[in-house]
């Protein structure tokens, strides 16, 4: 039985030295992985957004050359990478093999159309109005996955 899955983040985690870490592995979650973070005193309940961070820090086994993935690293991910990991978590834990293959194929297409961010150390100027909306639309082009606000179970097929 396969219990560990490789992934490539759309953008990549940038560490304190400016190194970009994109490739990693995630293992299947256990009941303990989902229950233990609920005992954390900083978590207010099952709808607490930080719960996602704690669960992902437990199941992401490797990220680039980092020795350890902690909540600190998960909190430092770009929003696109966090959303990707939430979707990936849902597919490997609750999806079928066909859904996993479909997810990987869709991500491969998106990866070719949206290059990863390179840290430049220079802030981009703020954009307003239609220019900002155009940039948001362009950055979102080619993405077919729904937005996630928390780790969610992917509904199975019935029939």
Phi and psi in radians as a Rosetta constraint file:
Dihedral C 1 N 2 CA 2 C 2 CIRCULARHARMONIC -1.418 0.35
Dihedral N 2 CA 2 C 2 N 3 CIRCULARHARMONIC 2.215 0.35
Dihedral C 2 N 3 CA 3 C 3 CIRCULARHARMONIC -2.134 0.35
Dihedral N 3 CA 3 C 3 N 4 CIRCULARHARMONIC -0.086 0.35
Dihedral C 3 N 4 CA 4 C 4 CIRCULARHARMONIC -2.329 0.35
Dihedral N 4 CA 4 C 4 N 5 CIRCULARHARMONIC 2.398 0.35
Dihedral C 4 N 5 CA 5 C 5 CIRCULARHARMONIC -2.274 0.35
Dihedral N 5 CA 5 C 5 N 6 CIRCULARHARMONIC 2.371 0.35
Dihedral C 5 N 6 CA 6 C 6 CIRCULARHARMONIC -1.485 0.35
Dihedral N 6 CA 6 C 6 N 7 CIRCULARHARMONIC 2.603 0.35
Dihedral C 6 N 7 CA 7 C 7 CIRCULARHARMONIC -2.512 0.35
Dihedral N 7 CA 7 C 7 N 8 CIRCULARHARMONIC 2.866 0.35
Dihedral C 7 N 8 CA 8 C 8 CIRCULARHARMONIC -2.276 0.35
Dihedral N 8 CA 8 C 8 N 9 CIRCULARHARMONIC 2.108 0.35
Dihedral C 8 N 9 CA 9 C 9 CIRCULARHARMONIC -1.189 0.35
Dihedral N 9 CA 9 C 9 N 10 CIRCULARHARMONIC 2.530 0.35
Dihedral C 9 N 10 CA 10 C 10 CIRCULARHARMONIC -1.071 0.35
Dihedral N 10 CA 10 C 10 N 11 CIRCULARHARMONIC -0.694 0.35
Dihedral C 10 N 11 CA 11 C 11 CIRCULARHARMONIC -1.926 0.35
Dihedral N 11 CA 11 C 11 N 12 CIRCULARHARMONIC -0.912 0.35
Dihedral C 11 N 12 CA 12 C 12 CIRCULARHARMONIC 1.927 0.35
Dihedral N 12 CA 12 C 12 N 13 CIRCULARHARMONIC 2.554 0.35
Dihedral C 12 N 13 CA 13 C 13 CIRCULARHARMONIC -1.440 0.35
Dihedral N 13 CA 13 C 13 N 14 CIRCULARHARMONIC 2.270 0.35
Dihedral C 13 N 14 CA 14 C 14 CIRCULARHARMONIC -1.808 0.35
Dihedral N 14 CA 14 C 14 N 15 CIRCULARHARMONIC 2.031 0.35
Dihedral C 14 N 15 CA 15 C 15 CIRCULARHARMONIC -1.416 0.35
Dihedral N 15 CA 15 C 15 N 16 CIRCULARHARMONIC -3.106 0.35
Dihedral C 15 N 16 CA 16 C 16 CIRCULARHARMONIC -1.109 0.35
Dihedral N 16 CA 16 C 16 N 17 CIRCULARHARMONIC -0.330 0.35
Dihedral C 16 N 17 CA 17 C 17 CIRCULARHARMONIC -1.690 0.35
Dihedral N 17 CA 17 C 17 N 18 CIRCULARHARMONIC 0.028 0.35
Dihedral C 17 N 18 CA 18 C 18 CIRCULARHARMONIC 1.514 0.35
Dihedral N 18 CA 18 C 18 N 19 CIRCULARHARMONIC 0.092 0.35
Dihedral C 18 N 19 CA 19 C 19 CIRCULARHARMONIC -1.355 0.35
Dihedral N 19 CA 19 C 19 N 20 CIRCULARHARMONIC 2.338 0.35
Dihedral C 19 N 20 CA 20 C 20 CIRCULARHARMONIC -1.657 0.35
Dihedral N 20 CA 20 C 20 N 21 CIRCULARHARMONIC 2.216 0.35
Dihedral C 20 N 21 CA 21 C 21 CIRCULARHARMONIC -1.987 0.35
Dihedral N 21 CA 21 C 21 N 22 CIRCULARHARMONIC 2.005 0.35
Dihedral C 21 N 22 CA 22 C 22 CIRCULARHARMONIC -1.979 0.35
Dihedral N 22 CA 22 C 22 N 23 CIRCULARHARMONIC -0.683 0.35
Dihedral C 22 N 23 CA 23 C 23 CIRCULARHARMONIC -1.497 0.35
Dihedral N 23 CA 23 C 23 N 24 CIRCULARHARMONIC 2.543 0.35
Dihedral C 23 N 24 CA 24 C 24 CIRCULARHARMONIC -2.853 0.35
Dihedral N 24 CA 24 C 24 N 25 CIRCULARHARMONIC -3.096 0.35
Dihedral C 24 N 25 CA 25 C 25 CIRCULARHARMONIC -2.330 0.35
Dihedral N 25 CA 25 C 25 N 26 CIRCULARHARMONIC 2.540 0.35
Dihedral C 25 N 26 CA 26 C 26 CIRCULARHARMONIC -2.234 0.35
Dihedral N 26 CA 26 C 26 N 27 CIRCULARHARMONIC 2.385 0.35
Dihedral C 26 N 27 CA 27 C 27 CIRCULARHARMONIC -1.722 0.35
Dihedral N 27 CA 27 C 27 N 28 CIRCULARHARMONIC 2.839 0.35
Dihedral C 27 N 28 CA 28 C 28 CIRCULARHARMONIC -1.084 0.35
Dihedral N 28 CA 28 C 28 N 29 CIRCULARHARMONIC 2.532 0.35
Dihedral C 28 N 29 CA 29 C 29 CIRCULARHARMONIC -1.441 0.35
Dihedral N 29 CA 29 C 29 N 30 CIRCULARHARMONIC 2.578 0.35
Dihedral C 29 N 30 CA 30 C 30 CIRCULARHARMONIC -1.802 0.35
Dihedral N 30 CA 30 C 30 N 31 CIRCULARHARMONIC 2.957 0.35
Dihedral C 30 N 31 CA 31 C 31 CIRCULARHARMONIC -1.031 0.35
Dihedral N 31 CA 31 C 31 N 32 CIRCULARHARMONIC -0.665 0.35
Dihedral C 31 N 32 CA 32 C 32 CIRCULARHARMONIC -1.079 0.35
Dihedral N 32 CA 32 C 32 N 33 CIRCULARHARMONIC -0.664 0.35
Dihedral C 32 N 33 CA 33 C 33 CIRCULARHARMONIC -1.054 0.35
Dihedral N 33 CA 33 C 33 N 34 CIRCULARHARMONIC -0.566 0.35
Dihedral C 33 N 34 CA 34 C 34 CIRCULARHARMONIC -1.573 0.35
Dihedral N 34 CA 34 C 34 N 35 CIRCULARHARMONIC -0.462 0.35
Dihedral C 34 N 35 CA 35 C 35 CIRCULARHARMONIC -1.552 0.35
Dihedral N 35 CA 35 C 35 N 36 CIRCULARHARMONIC -0.710 0.35
Dihedral C 35 N 36 CA 36 C 36 CIRCULARHARMONIC -0.992 0.35
Dihedral N 36 CA 36 C 36 N 37 CIRCULARHARMONIC -0.766 0.35
Dihedral C 36 N 37 CA 37 C 37 CIRCULARHARMONIC -1.074 0.35
Dihedral N 37 CA 37 C 37 N 38 CIRCULARHARMONIC -0.421 0.35
Dihedral C 37 N 38 CA 38 C 38 CIRCULARHARMONIC -1.167 0.35
Dihedral N 38 CA 38 C 38 N 39 CIRCULARHARMONIC -0.343 0.35
Dihedral C 38 N 39 CA 39 C 39 CIRCULARHARMONIC -1.465 0.35
Dihedral N 39 CA 39 C 39 N 40 CIRCULARHARMONIC -0.176 0.35
Dihedral C 39 N 40 CA 40 C 40 CIRCULARHARMONIC -1.127 0.35
Dihedral N 40 CA 40 C 40 N 41 CIRCULARHARMONIC 2.265 0.35
Dihedral C 40 N 41 CA 41 C 41 CIRCULARHARMONIC -1.131 0.35
Dihedral N 41 CA 41 C 41 N 42 CIRCULARHARMONIC -0.314 0.35
Dihedral C 41 N 42 CA 42 C 42 CIRCULARHARMONIC -1.456 0.35
Dihedral N 42 CA 42 C 42 N 43 CIRCULARHARMONIC -0.184 0.35
Dihedral C 42 N 43 CA 43 C 43 CIRCULARHARMONIC -1.593 0.35
Dihedral N 43 CA 43 C 43 N 44 CIRCULARHARMONIC 2.216 0.35
Dihedral C 43 N 44 CA 44 C 44 CIRCULARHARMONIC -1.617 0.35
Dihedral N 44 CA 44 C 44 N 45 CIRCULARHARMONIC -0.161 0.35
Dihedral C 44 N 45 CA 45 C 45 CIRCULARHARMONIC 2.829 0.35
Dihedral N 45 CA 45 C 45 N 46 CIRCULARHARMONIC -3.110 0.35
Dihedral C 45 N 46 CA 46 C 46 CIRCULARHARMONIC -1.208 0.35
Dihedral N 46 CA 46 C 46 N 47 CIRCULARHARMONIC -0.227 0.35
Dihedral C 46 N 47 CA 47 C 47 CIRCULARHARMONIC -1.757 0.35
Dihedral N 47 CA 47 C 47 N 48 CIRCULARHARMONIC 0.125 0.35
Dihedral C 47 N 48 CA 48 C 48 CIRCULARHARMONIC -1.190 0.35
Dihedral N 48 CA 48 C 48 N 49 CIRCULARHARMONIC 2.173 0.35
Dihedral C 48 N 49 CA 49 C 49 CIRCULARHARMONIC -1.039 0.35
Dihedral N 49 CA 49 C 49 N 50 CIRCULARHARMONIC -0.495 0.35
Dihedral C 49 N 50 CA 50 C 50 CIRCULARHARMONIC -1.214 0.35
Dihedral N 50 CA 50 C 50 N 51 CIRCULARHARMONIC -0.342 0.35
Dihedral C 50 N 51 CA 51 C 51 CIRCULARHARMONIC -0.996 0.35
Dihedral N 51 CA 51 C 51 N 52 CIRCULARHARMONIC -0.718 0.35
Dihedral C 51 N 52 CA 52 C 52 CIRCULARHARMONIC -0.994 0.35
Dihedral N 52 CA 52 C 52 N 53 CIRCULARHARMONIC -0.781 0.35
Dihedral C 52 N 53 CA 53 C 53 CIRCULARHARMONIC -1.062 0.35
Dihedral N 53 CA 53 C 53 N 54 CIRCULARHARMONIC -0.805 0.35
Dihedral C 53 N 54 CA 54 C 54 CIRCULARHARMONIC -1.159 0.35
Dihedral N 54 CA 54 C 54 N 55 CIRCULARHARMONIC -0.710 0.35
Dihedral C 54 N 55 CA 55 C 55 CIRCULARHARMONIC -1.146 0.35
Dihedral N 55 CA 55 C 55 N 56 CIRCULARHARMONIC -0.814 0.35
Dihedral C 55 N 56 CA 56 C 56 CIRCULARHARMONIC -1.095 0.35
Dihedral N 56 CA 56 C 56 N 57 CIRCULARHARMONIC -0.652 0.35
Dihedral C 56 N 57 CA 57 C 57 CIRCULARHARMONIC -1.103 0.35
Dihedral N 57 CA 57 C 57 N 58 CIRCULARHARMONIC -0.470 0.35
Dihedral C 57 N 58 CA 58 C 58 CIRCULARHARMONIC -1.379 0.35
Dihedral N 58 CA 58 C 58 N 59 CIRCULARHARMONIC -0.574 0.35
Dihedral C 58 N 59 CA 59 C 59 CIRCULARHARMONIC -1.769 0.35
Dihedral N 59 CA 59 C 59 N 60 CIRCULARHARMONIC -0.310 0.35
Dihedral C 59 N 60 CA 60 C 60 CIRCULARHARMONIC -1.379 0.35
Dihedral N 60 CA 60 C 60 N 61 CIRCULARHARMONIC 1.909 0.35
Dihedral C 60 N 61 CA 61 C 61 CIRCULARHARMONIC -1.430 0.35
Dihedral N 61 CA 61 C 61 N 62 CIRCULARHARMONIC -0.546 0.35
Dihedral C 61 N 62 CA 62 C 62 CIRCULARHARMONIC -2.636 0.35
Dihedral N 62 CA 62 C 62 N 63 CIRCULARHARMONIC 2.487 0.35
Dihedral C 62 N 63 CA 63 C 63 CIRCULARHARMONIC -2.510 0.35
Dihedral N 63 CA 63 C 63 N 64 CIRCULARHARMONIC 1.892 0.35
Dihedral C 63 N 64 CA 64 C 64 CIRCULARHARMONIC 0.967 0.35
Dihedral N 64 CA 64 C 64 N 65 CIRCULARHARMONIC -2.331 0.35
Dihedral C 64 N 65 CA 65 C 65 CIRCULARHARMONIC -1.715 0.35
Dihedral N 65 CA 65 C 65 N 66 CIRCULARHARMONIC 0.214 0.35
Dihedral C 65 N 66 CA 66 C 66 CIRCULARHARMONIC -1.151 0.35
Dihedral N 66 CA 66 C 66 N 67 CIRCULARHARMONIC 2.422 0.35
Dihedral C 66 N 67 CA 67 C 67 CIRCULARHARMONIC -1.288 0.35
Dihedral N 67 CA 67 C 67 N 68 CIRCULARHARMONIC -0.539 0.35
Dihedral C 67 N 68 CA 68 C 68 CIRCULARHARMONIC -2.617 0.35
Dihedral N 68 CA 68 C 68 N 69 CIRCULARHARMONIC 2.424 0.35
Dihedral C 68 N 69 CA 69 C 69 CIRCULARHARMONIC -1.830 0.35
Dihedral N 69 CA 69 C 69 N 70 CIRCULARHARMONIC 2.062 0.35
Dihedral C 69 N 70 CA 70 C 70 CIRCULARHARMONIC -2.050 0.35
Dihedral N 70 CA 70 C 70 N 71 CIRCULARHARMONIC 3.026 0.35
Dihedral C 70 N 71 CA 71 C 71 CIRCULARHARMONIC -0.969 0.35
Dihedral N 71 CA 71 C 71 N 72 CIRCULARHARMONIC -0.533 0.35
Dihedral C 71 N 72 CA 72 C 72 CIRCULARHARMONIC -1.029 0.35
Dihedral N 72 CA 72 C 72 N 73 CIRCULARHARMONIC -0.794 0.35
Dihedral C 72 N 73 CA 73 C 73 CIRCULARHARMONIC -1.185 0.35
Dihedral N 73 CA 73 C 73 N 74 CIRCULARHARMONIC -0.733 0.35
Dihedral C 73 N 74 CA 74 C 74 CIRCULARHARMONIC -1.097 0.35
Dihedral N 74 CA 74 C 74 N 75 CIRCULARHARMONIC -0.697 0.35
Dihedral C 74 N 75 CA 75 C 75 CIRCULARHARMONIC -1.138 0.35
Dihedral N 75 CA 75 C 75 N 76 CIRCULARHARMONIC -0.439 0.35
Dihedral C 75 N 76 CA 76 C 76 CIRCULARHARMONIC -1.517 0.35
Dihedral N 76 CA 76 C 76 N 77 CIRCULARHARMONIC 0.005 0.35
Dihedral C 76 N 77 CA 77 C 77 CIRCULARHARMONIC -1.234 0.35
Dihedral N 77 CA 77 C 77 N 78 CIRCULARHARMONIC 2.620 0.35
Dihedral C 77 N 78 CA 78 C 78 CIRCULARHARMONIC -1.154 0.35
Dihedral N 78 CA 78 C 78 N 79 CIRCULARHARMONIC 2.673 0.35
Dihedral C 78 N 79 CA 79 C 79 CIRCULARHARMONIC -0.986 0.35
Dihedral N 79 CA 79 C 79 N 80 CIRCULARHARMONIC -0.677 0.35
Dihedral C 79 N 80 CA 80 C 80 CIRCULARHARMONIC -1.098 0.35
Dihedral N 80 CA 80 C 80 N 81 CIRCULARHARMONIC -0.648 0.35
Dihedral C 80 N 81 CA 81 C 81 CIRCULARHARMONIC -1.264 0.35
Dihedral N 81 CA 81 C 81 N 82 CIRCULARHARMONIC -0.682 0.35
Dihedral C 81 N 82 CA 82 C 82 CIRCULARHARMONIC -1.095 0.35
Dihedral N 82 CA 82 C 82 N 83 CIRCULARHARMONIC -0.781 0.35
Dihedral C 82 N 83 CA 83 C 83 CIRCULARHARMONIC -1.077 0.35
Dihedral N 83 CA 83 C 83 N 84 CIRCULARHARMONIC -0.714 0.35
Dihedral C 83 N 84 CA 84 C 84 CIRCULARHARMONIC -1.057 0.35
Dihedral N 84 CA 84 C 84 N 85 CIRCULARHARMONIC -0.832 0.35
Dihedral C 84 N 85 CA 85 C 85 CIRCULARHARMONIC -1.122 0.35
Dihedral N 85 CA 85 C 85 N 86 CIRCULARHARMONIC -0.616 0.35
Dihedral C 85 N 86 CA 86 C 86 CIRCULARHARMONIC -1.106 0.35
Dihedral N 86 CA 86 C 86 N 87 CIRCULARHARMONIC -0.788 0.35
Dihedral C 86 N 87 CA 87 C 87 CIRCULARHARMONIC -1.129 0.35
Dihedral N 87 CA 87 C 87 N 88 CIRCULARHARMONIC -0.752 0.35
Dihedral C 87 N 88 CA 88 C 88 CIRCULARHARMONIC -1.070 0.35
Dihedral N 88 CA 88 C 88 N 89 CIRCULARHARMONIC -0.774 0.35
Dihedral C 88 N 89 CA 89 C 89 CIRCULARHARMONIC -0.977 0.35
Dihedral N 89 CA 89 C 89 N 90 CIRCULARHARMONIC -0.838 0.35
Dihedral C 89 N 90 CA 90 C 90 CIRCULARHARMONIC -1.086 0.35
Dihedral N 90 CA 90 C 90 N 91 CIRCULARHARMONIC -0.731 0.35
Dihedral C 90 N 91 CA 91 C 91 CIRCULARHARMONIC -1.202 0.35
Dihedral N 91 CA 91 C 91 N 92 CIRCULARHARMONIC -0.794 0.35
Dihedral C 91 N 92 CA 92 C 92 CIRCULARHARMONIC -1.286 0.35
Dihedral N 92 CA 92 C 92 N 93 CIRCULARHARMONIC -0.498 0.35
Dihedral C 92 N 93 CA 93 C 93 CIRCULARHARMONIC -1.584 0.35
Dihedral N 93 CA 93 C 93 N 94 CIRCULARHARMONIC -0.549 0.35
Dihedral C 93 N 94 CA 94 C 94 CIRCULARHARMONIC -2.165 0.35
Dihedral N 94 CA 94 C 94 N 95 CIRCULARHARMONIC -0.185 0.35
Dihedral C 94 N 95 CA 95 C 95 CIRCULARHARMONIC -1.596 0.35
Dihedral N 95 CA 95 C 95 N 96 CIRCULARHARMONIC 3.023 0.35
Dihedral C 95 N 96 CA 96 C 96 CIRCULARHARMONIC -1.567 0.35
Dihedral N 96 CA 96 C 96 N 97 CIRCULARHARMONIC 2.973 0.35
Dihedral C 96 N 97 CA 97 C 97 CIRCULARHARMONIC -1.069 0.35
Dihedral N 97 CA 97 C 97 N 98 CIRCULARHARMONIC -0.659 0.35
Dihedral C 97 N 98 CA 98 C 98 CIRCULARHARMONIC -1.120 0.35
Dihedral N 98 CA 98 C 98 N 99 CIRCULARHARMONIC -0.721 0.35
Dihedral C 98 N 99 CA 99 C 99 CIRCULARHARMONIC -1.145 0.35
Dihedral N 99 CA 99 C 99 N 100 CIRCULARHARMONIC -0.643 0.35
Dihedral C 99 N 100 CA 100 C 100 CIRCULARHARMONIC -1.110 0.35
Dihedral N 100 CA 100 C 100 N 101 CIRCULARHARMONIC -0.835 0.35
Dihedral C 100 N 101 CA 101 C 101 CIRCULARHARMONIC -1.052 0.35
Dihedral N 101 CA 101 C 101 N 102 CIRCULARHARMONIC -0.708 0.35
Dihedral C 101 N 102 CA 102 C 102 CIRCULARHARMONIC -1.124 0.35
Dihedral N 102 CA 102 C 102 N 103 CIRCULARHARMONIC -0.733 0.35
Dihedral C 102 N 103 CA 103 C 103 CIRCULARHARMONIC -1.087 0.35
Dihedral N 103 CA 103 C 103 N 104 CIRCULARHARMONIC -0.818 0.35
Dihedral C 103 N 104 CA 104 C 104 CIRCULARHARMONIC -1.093 0.35
Dihedral N 104 CA 104 C 104 N 105 CIRCULARHARMONIC -0.751 0.35
Dihedral C 104 N 105 CA 105 C 105 CIRCULARHARMONIC -1.124 0.35
Dihedral N 105 CA 105 C 105 N 106 CIRCULARHARMONIC -0.754 0.35
Dihedral C 105 N 106 CA 106 C 106 CIRCULARHARMONIC -1.127 0.35
Dihedral N 106 CA 106 C 106 N 107 CIRCULARHARMONIC -0.675 0.35
Dihedral C 106 N 107 CA 107 C 107 CIRCULARHARMONIC -1.183 0.35
Dihedral N 107 CA 107 C 107 N 108 CIRCULARHARMONIC -0.628 0.35
Dihedral C 107 N 108 CA 108 C 108 CIRCULARHARMONIC -1.097 0.35
Dihedral N 108 CA 108 C 108 N 109 CIRCULARHARMONIC -0.686 0.35
Dihedral C 108 N 109 CA 109 C 109 CIRCULARHARMONIC -1.158 0.35
Dihedral N 109 CA 109 C 109 N 110 CIRCULARHARMONIC -0.802 0.35
Dihedral C 109 N 110 CA 110 C 110 CIRCULARHARMONIC -1.096 0.35
Dihedral N 110 CA 110 C 110 N 111 CIRCULARHARMONIC -0.694 0.35
Dihedral C 110 N 111 CA 111 C 111 CIRCULARHARMONIC -1.074 0.35
Dihedral N 111 CA 111 C 111 N 112 CIRCULARHARMONIC -0.640 0.35
Dihedral C 111 N 112 CA 112 C 112 CIRCULARHARMONIC -1.267 0.35
Dihedral N 112 CA 112 C 112 N 113 CIRCULARHARMONIC -0.484 0.35
Dihedral C 112 N 113 CA 113 C 113 CIRCULARHARMONIC -1.611 0.35
Dihedral N 113 CA 113 C 113 N 114 CIRCULARHARMONIC -0.330 0.35
Dihedral C 113 N 114 CA 114 C 114 CIRCULARHARMONIC -2.172 0.35
Dihedral N 114 CA 114 C 114 N 115 CIRCULARHARMONIC 1.838 0.35
Dihedral C 114 N 115 CA 115 C 115 CIRCULARHARMONIC -1.192 0.35
Dihedral N 115 CA 115 C 115 N 116 CIRCULARHARMONIC 2.641 0.35
Dihedral C 115 N 116 CA 116 C 116 CIRCULARHARMONIC -1.195 0.35
Dihedral N 116 CA 116 C 116 N 117 CIRCULARHARMONIC 2.710 0.35
Dihedral C 116 N 117 CA 117 C 117 CIRCULARHARMONIC -1.283 0.35
Dihedral N 117 CA 117 C 117 N 118 CIRCULARHARMONIC 2.472 0.35
Dihedral C 117 N 118 CA 118 C 118 CIRCULARHARMONIC -1.921 0.35
Dihedral N 118 CA 118 C 118 N 119 CIRCULARHARMONIC 2.213 0.35
Dihedral C 118 N 119 CA 119 C 119 CIRCULARHARMONIC -1.168 0.35
Dihedral N 119 CA 119 C 119 N 120 CIRCULARHARMONIC 2.279 0.35
Dihedral C 119 N 120 CA 120 C 120 CIRCULARHARMONIC -1.985 0.35
Dihedral N 120 CA 120 C 120 N 121 CIRCULARHARMONIC -0.349 0.35
Dihedral C 120 N 121 CA 121 C 121 CIRCULARHARMONIC 1.417 0.35
Dihedral N 121 CA 121 C 121 N 122 CIRCULARHARMONIC -0.040 0.35
Dihedral C 121 N 122 CA 122 C 122 CIRCULARHARMONIC -2.022 0.35
Dihedral N 122 CA 122 C 122 N 123 CIRCULARHARMONIC 2.207 0.35
Dihedral C 122 N 123 CA 123 C 123 CIRCULARHARMONIC -1.270 0.35
Dihedral N 123 CA 123 C 123 N 124 CIRCULARHARMONIC 2.470 0.35
Dihedral C 123 N 124 CA 124 C 124 CIRCULARHARMONIC -1.333 0.35
Dihedral N 124 CA 124 C 124 N 125 CIRCULARHARMONIC 2.547 0.35
Dihedral C 124 N 125 CA 125 C 125 CIRCULARHARMONIC -1.153 0.35
Dihedral N 125 CA 125 C 125 N 126 CIRCULARHARMONIC 2.608 0.35
Dihedral C 125 N 126 CA 126 C 126 CIRCULARHARMONIC -1.228 0.35
Dihedral N 126 CA 126 C 126 N 127 CIRCULARHARMONIC 2.494 0.35
Dihedral C 126 N 127 CA 127 C 127 CIRCULARHARMONIC -1.996 0.35
Dihedral N 127 CA 127 C 127 N 128 CIRCULARHARMONIC 2.571 0.35
Dihedral C 127 N 128 CA 128 C 128 CIRCULARHARMONIC -2.219 0.35
Dihedral N 128 CA 128 C 128 N 129 CIRCULARHARMONIC 2.826 0.35
Dihedral C 128 N 129 CA 129 C 129 CIRCULARHARMONIC 1.016 0.35
Dihedral N 129 CA 129 C 129 N 130 CIRCULARHARMONIC -2.428 0.35
Dihedral C 129 N 130 CA 130 C 130 CIRCULARHARMONIC -1.059 0.35
Dihedral N 130 CA 130 C 130 N 131 CIRCULARHARMONIC -0.570 0.35
Dihedral C 130 N 131 CA 131 C 131 CIRCULARHARMONIC -1.095 0.35
Dihedral N 131 CA 131 C 131 N 132 CIRCULARHARMONIC -0.737 0.35
Dihedral C 131 N 132 CA 132 C 132 CIRCULARHARMONIC -1.133 0.35
Dihedral N 132 CA 132 C 132 N 133 CIRCULARHARMONIC -0.788 0.35
Dihedral C 132 N 133 CA 133 C 133 CIRCULARHARMONIC -1.092 0.35
Dihedral N 133 CA 133 C 133 N 134 CIRCULARHARMONIC -0.674 0.35
Dihedral C 133 N 134 CA 134 C 134 CIRCULARHARMONIC -1.083 0.35
Dihedral N 134 CA 134 C 134 N 135 CIRCULARHARMONIC -0.737 0.35
Dihedral C 134 N 135 CA 135 C 135 CIRCULARHARMONIC -1.165 0.35
Dihedral N 135 CA 135 C 135 N 136 CIRCULARHARMONIC -0.716 0.35
Dihedral C 135 N 136 CA 136 C 136 CIRCULARHARMONIC -1.098 0.35
Dihedral N 136 CA 136 C 136 N 137 CIRCULARHARMONIC -0.771 0.35
Dihedral C 136 N 137 CA 137 C 137 CIRCULARHARMONIC -1.081 0.35
Dihedral N 137 CA 137 C 137 N 138 CIRCULARHARMONIC -0.749 0.35
Dihedral C 137 N 138 CA 138 C 138 CIRCULARHARMONIC -1.147 0.35
Dihedral N 138 CA 138 C 138 N 139 CIRCULARHARMONIC -0.724 0.35
Dihedral C 138 N 139 CA 139 C 139 CIRCULARHARMONIC -1.194 0.35
Dihedral N 139 CA 139 C 139 N 140 CIRCULARHARMONIC -0.494 0.35
Dihedral C 139 N 140 CA 140 C 140 CIRCULARHARMONIC -1.544 0.35
Dihedral N 140 CA 140 C 140 N 141 CIRCULARHARMONIC -0.122 0.35
Dihedral C 140 N 141 CA 141 C 141 CIRCULARHARMONIC -1.092 0.35
Dihedral N 141 CA 141 C 141 N 142 CIRCULARHARMONIC 2.419 0.35
Dihedral C 141 N 142 CA 142 C 142 CIRCULARHARMONIC 1.499 0.35
Dihedral N 142 CA 142 C 142 N 143 CIRCULARHARMONIC -0.085 0.35
Dihedral C 142 N 143 CA 143 C 143 CIRCULARHARMONIC -1.627 0.35
Dihedral N 143 CA 143 C 143 N 144 CIRCULARHARMONIC 2.184 0.35
Dihedral C 143 N 144 CA 144 C 144 CIRCULARHARMONIC -1.985 0.35
Dihedral N 144 CA 144 C 144 N 145 CIRCULARHARMONIC 0.134 0.35
Dihedral C 144 N 145 CA 145 C 145 CIRCULARHARMONIC -1.672 0.35
Dihedral N 145 CA 145 C 145 N 146 CIRCULARHARMONIC 2.580 0.35
Dihedral C 145 N 146 CA 146 C 146 CIRCULARHARMONIC -1.244 0.35
Dihedral N 146 CA 146 C 146 N 147 CIRCULARHARMONIC 2.693 0.35
Dihedral C 146 N 147 CA 147 C 147 CIRCULARHARMONIC -1.280 0.35
Dihedral N 147 CA 147 C 147 N 148 CIRCULARHARMONIC 2.477 0.35
Dihedral C 147 N 148 CA 148 C 148 CIRCULARHARMONIC -1.996 0.35
Dihedral N 148 CA 148 C 148 N 149 CIRCULARHARMONIC 2.390 0.35
Dihedral C 148 N 149 CA 149 C 149 CIRCULARHARMONIC -1.891 0.35
Dihedral N 149 CA 149 C 149 N 150 CIRCULARHARMONIC -0.195 0.35
Dihedral C 149 N 150 CA 150 C 150 CIRCULARHARMONIC -2.794 0.35
Dihedral N 150 CA 150 C 150 N 151 CIRCULARHARMONIC 2.956 0.35
Dihedral C 150 N 151 CA 151 C 151 CIRCULARHARMONIC -1.183 0.35
Dihedral N 151 CA 151 C 151 N 152 CIRCULARHARMONIC 2.194 0.35
Dihedral C 151 N 152 CA 152 C 152 CIRCULARHARMONIC -2.233 0.35
Dihedral N 152 CA 152 C 152 N 153 CIRCULARHARMONIC 2.603 0.35
Dihedral C 152 N 153 CA 153 C 153 CIRCULARHARMONIC -1.396 0.35
Dihedral N 153 CA 153 C 153 N 154 CIRCULARHARMONIC 2.367 0.35
Dihedral C 153 N 154 CA 154 C 154 CIRCULARHARMONIC -1.456 0.35
Dihedral N 154 CA 154 C 154 N 155 CIRCULARHARMONIC 2.172 0.35
Dihedral C 154 N 155 CA 155 C 155 CIRCULARHARMONIC -1.114 0.35
Dihedral N 155 CA 155 C 155 N 156 CIRCULARHARMONIC 2.391 0.35
Dihedral C 155 N 156 CA 156 C 156 CIRCULARHARMONIC -1.435 0.35
Dihedral N 156 CA 156 C 156 N 157 CIRCULARHARMONIC 2.856 0.35
Dihedral C 156 N 157 CA 157 C 157 CIRCULARHARMONIC -1.315 0.35
Dihedral N 157 CA 157 C 157 N 158 CIRCULARHARMONIC 2.484 0.35
Dihedral C 157 N 158 CA 158 C 158 CIRCULARHARMONIC -1.945 0.35
Dihedral N 158 CA 158 C 158 N 159 CIRCULARHARMONIC 2.613 0.35
